[in-house]
């Protein structure tokens, strides 16, 4: 079993899973929304091949982690600091996918001296900065429901959990996947990677409703970060055919950070980059860290 639970100084439990090379270079992996620590399994083979020890924590209230009322984005670096101390890590890489992206940015803002690299794949942008008009309609609907129909969220999450149990060949899932770009379809037809993604999502949506709701609220909240003051060399990768989070949304805020760089992979979508492109992305992060 690669699951662990650690007690923070607040008394709350923090759950995490480990992947990759147990003796490797430290890396934190921050999961998407809805997701969980299990999503770190997408990097297990890459970590073993490239000598990286990957620790993937559940955010507060998700999976094995205790709920934190009133949580804000900038509470996260304190959690990471405590977990790093428990692991004996003085410095580490941070990599976040989709909804995990803002948590990488929070670390680059609050603790740049501890980072070996900071990478974001298909990352969620600050919605109060860039707006929501370009978001996938299902995301816009979820945001509207968060504000106006919170009492329906539990039922919606339960339905999502059942949907995530469907094989990719099932008529309902197949119809959903056919609407995606070719690279996304290729990624989701990889049995092992699809299984990891769906298992991670089931843990995420199966967590207490208030925790999933608060985790989602973070994206439309004030992140408390002045983007122009972030000096750390953030690296962003995004699919040119990402329909979930169009690249135009990411471009609008990445350009506000003086040392951030965005690499657009024109034929990739929201799923193909983290599922099929992780080896290339990790290679680039490691190469840049060695060059510093």
Buried (B, 14 or more C-beta within 10 A) or exposed (E): EBEBEBEBEBEBBBBBBBBBBEEBBBBBBBBBBBBBBBBBBBBBBBBBEBEBBBBBBBBBBBBBBBBBEEBBBBBBBBBBBBBBEBBEBEEBBBBBBBBBBBBBBBBBBBBBEBBBBBBBBBBBBBBEBBEBEBBBEEBEEBBEBBEEEEEEBBEBBEEBBEBBEBEBEEEEBBEBBEEBBEBBBBBBEBEEBBBBBBBBBBBBBBBEBBBBBBBBBBBBBEBEBEBEEBEBBBBBBBBBBBBBBBBEBBBBBBEBBEEBEBEBBEEBBBBBBBBBBBEBBBEBBBEBBEEE
